Amino acid sequence: MLNIVLFEPEIPHNTGAIARTCAATGARLHLIEPLGFDISDKMVKRCGLDYWPLVDLRVYKNWDEYLGQNGDERLFLATTKAPKAYHEADLRGDVSLLFGKETAGLPEWLREKYRDRCIRIPMISEARSLNLSNSAAVILYETLRQQGFPGLMHTGSMAESEL
């Protein structure tokens, strides 16, 4: 199982977009409170469009509750402060990808505890970071690529008029 874990997300649009990505890929979405919005917020729902029934969503009161229910085996932390790039990590098997809040990223205590599992997206030094939903999509699709895109369609279908 692939898991996207959002640590205290603040912006409903990002969570909605990530939910849609999870729906399209079969990844489970975990949200760790406090959230910067109400999960029923119309902006969250609008960004996820009609994909919400396809999302396996889990919400936790805090990090300890998440950890108690899921553990931290095969947990990777996405951070701009990581020692290695995401494509250098072995993302095969059951993987959980942890992303921090939009304004602050992941707290230092988490980055220190899992330093050897921190991964980053390469970018120019003048850029602080990518948008949270873009970051989640980039790393999730690298994970899927390393796993051979299990359960996903490998070809599209075209109407006869498009051939």
N, C-alpha and C positions, 0 to 999 in steps of 0.2 A: 504494500500500500504506500502510495505517495501522500505526503501530508504537507500542507502549507500552514505554518503557525504564525499568527500575527500577534506580537507582543504590544499590547496597549495601543492599537491603531486609533488615529485621531480623525481621519478624513473619510466621510462616508463614501465619497466617489471612488476612492482607492479600494476600499473593502468590497464595494459592489463590482468593480472591474475584476478584482482578484477572484471573487466568487464565480463570476462568469468563466474565467480561465479554468478554475477548478471543475466547474460543470463540464466544460468541453474536453477535459483531460481525464476525468475520473478521480482527481485528487481530492482528498478530504481537507476541509477548511476548519482550522481551530482558531478561535479568538480568545485572547487572554485579557480579562478586564483589569483596570477600568478602560472602557471604550470612550472615545471622544464624541459619541453619538448614540442614539437609540437604535438598536438593531432593526427596529421596524420603521426607521426613518425612511421617508419616501425617496430621498436621494440614494440611499443604499439600494433600495428596491429598484429604482429607475436604472441605475448603472448595471445591475444584474439582469435587467429586463425580465423575460419570462423563463430564465434559466434556474431560478431559485428552487423549483422542485427537483432539479438534478443535483443540487449541492448537498453533500453530507456535511452538515455544519455542527460543530461542537463549541460550546462557550464555557469558559472557566472563570471562576472568581479571582484567581491569581496564579502565579507561576507554580507555587507548591501544589495546587490542585491539578494543574496540567501535568506536572511531573509525576505526581502520585498515580494518575490514571494512565499515563503513556510512557513513562520512563524517558531516558535520554540516549538510548542506544541508537546509533545511526542518525543522530541529530547534527545538522550543519547550520551554522550561524552566518547569515549574510550581513556583512559590514564593510564599510569603506576602509576600516582599519585592519583588515585581515592580512596575514602574511602571504597567502597564496590566492591565485585566481580560481574561480569556480570550475574551470575546465581541467584543473589539475587535481581535483578531488575525485575519488572513486564514489560515484553516486548511484551505483547499482544496488538492487535489492530494495527492501523497505527503507525509505528515507523520509526524514522530517526536515523541512527547510524553515528556519526561524528568521523572521524579519522584525525589525524594531519599529517604533513609532516614527512618524514622518518628520517631526521636528527635532528629534534627539537620537534616533537610531536605537541600538541595543545598549542597555546599561553596562558600564565598565565591569561590574562584578560578573556578569554573564560572559562577556568577552574574555575575561581572564580565566574563568573556570573552564571554558571550552576553547582555549586559544588554538589548540591543534585542529579544531574543527571549524575555524572561522574561514570564510571564503569571500572573495570580492569580485566585482565586475570591473575589468580594466577600463579606465577612462583617463582623459587628460588631467593633469594635476590641478588645473584651475577650476575644475568642476567639483562641486561637493558630493553630488550623488545623482542617481537617476530617480525618477518618480517611483514610488513604492510598487505600484501595480506593474510598471514596466520591469522593474527588478525581479519581481516574483515570476513574471512570465519568462524572462530570459533564463533564469536559473532552473525553473521547472522544466522548460523545454530541453535544456542541456541534460537534465536528469533523465527525461524521457528518451533522448537520443542515445545516451549511454545504455539504456535498457532496451533499445530496439523498438520504442514506441508501442509497448504492449497494449493490446486491446483497442488501439486507435486505427482508424481507416488510413490505409497507405495510398489510396487513389481516390480521386473525386469522380463524380459522374457528370457528364456533360449532356445537355439536351442535343438531340440530333441536329438541330439548327446551328449549334456551336461547333460541330465537327468540321 
